[in-house]
Amino acid sequence: APARFPIYMTEITYTVANEAVTVKLRGTKHGESVVEHLPRFGFLFKLPPTYEDLTYFAKGPLACYADMQNHARFGIFRSTVSDEYEHLIRPQECGNHIGAEFCTLSCGDSTLCVRGKSFEFSALHFSPETLTEVEHDFDLPESDGTYLSVNYKTGGLGTNSCGPRLMDKYRFTDKEFSFEFMLKPSLK
């Protein structure tokens, strides 16, 4: 954006102990903003592209969002990062899972585990910027990483671009919130 302005004031605490990093975030909306709602609020981690195997406890096995989850059920699911990407004519955000208690990404003997209480996540081989920049699915470049998005909340899919306006209950408009999760690398 040509100009930047605060939307949320945040306080983030990182605690490193016992080979784990605990991340605690508190957010408070900053005054009145011209932004009606955010598409999501969370953290994006870039891992080597070899992190391919995914195991998680959340709603699945297909992607789900606040306004699109009736097809999903809670369970432990196994997938691959490659399979999480939805091949659409025009690439876009995809692969979200809600209500997660944990997710792990593995590469050989190395595993990264995220634990939390009802967080949202996605794991793709493409950054959000790459998905936004390309016009067609076949234009996607070879992956340069595995992008793990760990989110407090992701808004619904409806955008009013080709359908109805997103209902208020599916928008991320929280005035205050707190979010906590733990990252723990481990060897199998």
C-alpha positions in Angstrom: 0.0 0.0 0.0 1.2 3.5 -0.7 0.4 4.5 2.9 0.3 2.4 6.1 -1.7 3.0 9.2 -2.2 1.0 12.3 -5.2 -1.3 12.4 -4.4 -3.3 15.5 -2.0 -2.6 18.3 -0.3 -5.9 19.3 1.8 -7.2 22.1 3.7 -10.4 21.2 5.7 -12.5 23.8 8.0 -15.3 22.7 9.0 -17.8 25.4 11.8 -20.2 24.6 12.0 -23.3 26.9 12.5 -27.0 26.6 13.2 -26.9 22.9 9.9 -25.1 22.2 8.8 -21.6 21.4 5.5 -20.4 22.9 4.0 -17.4 21.1 1.4 -15.2 22.9 -0.3 -12.4 21.1 -2.8 -9.8 22.4 -4.4 -7.5 19.9 -6.5 -4.4 20.4 -8.2 -2.5 17.5 -6.6 0.9 17.0 -9.3 3.5 16.9 -11.7 3.7 14.0 -10.1 2.2 10.8 -11.1 2.5 7.2 -10.6 -1.2 7.0 -14.0 -2.9 7.6 -12.5 -6.4 8.3 -9.3 -8.3 7.8 -9.0 -11.4 5.7 -7.0 -13.1 8.5 -4.7 -12.5 11.4 -1.8 -14.8 12.1 1.8 -15.7 11.4 3.4 -17.0 8.2 6.5 -19.3 8.4 8.6 -20.2 5.5 10.2 -23.7 5.7 12.3 -25.5 3.1 10.1 -27.0 0.3 11.0 -30.5 1.3 8.6 -30.2 4.3 5.8 -32.2 2.6 4.1 -34.6 5.0 1.2 -33.0 7.0 -0.7 -34.5 9.9 -3.2 -32.5 11.9 -6.2 -32.5 14.2 -8.7 -30.0 12.9 -11.7 -29.9 10.7 -11.0 -31.6 7.4 -10.1 -33.5 5.4 -10.9 -30.8 2.8 -10.3 -27.1 3.3 -12.8 -25.2 5.4 -13.5 -21.6 6.4 -15.9 -19.9 8.8 -18.6 -19.7 6.1 -17.8 -23.1 4.4 -17.4 -25.9 6.9 -20.6 -28.1 6.8 -18.7 -30.7 4.7 -15.9 -30.9 7.3 -15.5 -33.0 10.5 -13.0 -33.0 13.3 -10.4 -35.7 13.2 -6.8 -36.6 12.7 -5.9 -36.3 9.1 -2.8 -37.0 7.0 -2.1 -35.2 3.8 0.7 -33.7 1.8 1.4 -30.0 1.3 1.2 -30.6 -2.4 -2.3 -32.1 -2.0 -3.5 -29.1 0.1 -3.3 -26.8 -2.9 -6.5 -26.5 -4.8 -5.9 -26.2 -8.6 -8.2 -23.3 -9.6 -7.9 -21.5 -12.9 -6.8 -18.4 -11.1 -4.7 -19.2 -8.0 -5.9 -18.0 -4.7 -5.8 -18.6 -1.0 -6.8 -22.2 -0.2 -6.2 -25.1 2.2 -7.4 -23.5 5.4 -8.4 -25.8 8.3 -10.3 -24.5 11.4 -10.5 -25.7 15.0 -6.9 -27.1 15.0 -5.3 -28.5 18.1 -2.1 -29.5 16.4 -0.5 -29.8 13.0 2.9 -31.3 12.1 5.0 -30.8 9.0 7.7 -33.4 8.3 10.7 -33.8 6.1 12.6 -37.0 6.6 13.7 -37.1 10.2 12.8 -33.5 10.9 9.3 -32.5 12.1 7.9 -29.1 13.1 4.8 -29.3 15.4 2.4 -26.5 16.1 0.1 -26.9 19.1 -2.6 -24.6 20.3 -6.2 -24.2 21.2 -8.6 -24.0 18.2 -6.3 -22.2 15.8 -6.5 -22.1 12.0 -3.8 -23.1 9.6 -2.8 -23.8 6.0 0.3 -25.3 4.5 1.1 -24.6 0.9 4.1 -24.6 -1.4 3.2 -21.0 -2.6 3.4 -17.8 -0.7 0.3 -15.6 -0.5 2.1 -13.0 -2.7 2.8 -15.6 -5.4 -0.8 -16.8 -5.4 -1.9 -13.2 -5.8 0.6 -12.2 -8.6 0.0 -15.0 -11.1 -3.0 -15.0 -13.5 -3.3 -18.7 -14.1 -2.6 -21.9 -12.3 -0.2 -23.0 -15.0 1.8 -19.8 -14.4 2.8 -20.8 -10.9 6.6 -21.0 -10.5 8.4 -24.0 -9.0 8.0 -23.9 -5.2 10.8 -22.1 -3.2 9.4 -23.2 0.2 6.6 -24.6 2.3 4.5 -21.8 3.7 2.8 -22.5 7.0 0.2 -20.0 8.0 -0.8 -20.2 11.7 -3.8 -18.0 12.3 -5.9 -16.7 15.1 -8.8 -16.3 12.7 -9.5 -16.3 9.0 -12.5 -14.5 7.6 -15.1 -16.2 5.4 -14.7 -16.7 1.7 -17.5 -14.4 0.5 -16.2 -11.1 -0.9 -19.1 -9.6 -2.8 -17.0 -9.8 -6.0 -19.3 -12.3 -7.6 -22.0 -12.9 -5.0 -23.5 -11.6 -1.8 -21.6 -9.5 0.7 -19.9 -11.6 3.4 -22.2 -11.9 6.4 -21.0 -10.0 9.5 -20.7 -13.2 11.6 -18.0 -14.5 9.2 -15.9 -11.3 9.2 -12.8 -10.8 11.4 -13.8 -7.6 13.2 -12.7 -8.5 16.8 -12.0 -5.4 18.9 -9.8 -7.3 21.2 -8.3 -10.8 21.1 -5.6 -13.1 22.4 -3.9 -16.0 20.7 -1.3 -18.5 21.8 0.4 -21.4 20.2 3.6 -23.4 20.6 6.2 -24.4 18.0 8.3 -27.5 18.7 10.8 -28.9 16.3 11.6 -32.6 17.0 13.3 -35.6 15.5 11.2 -38.7 14.7 
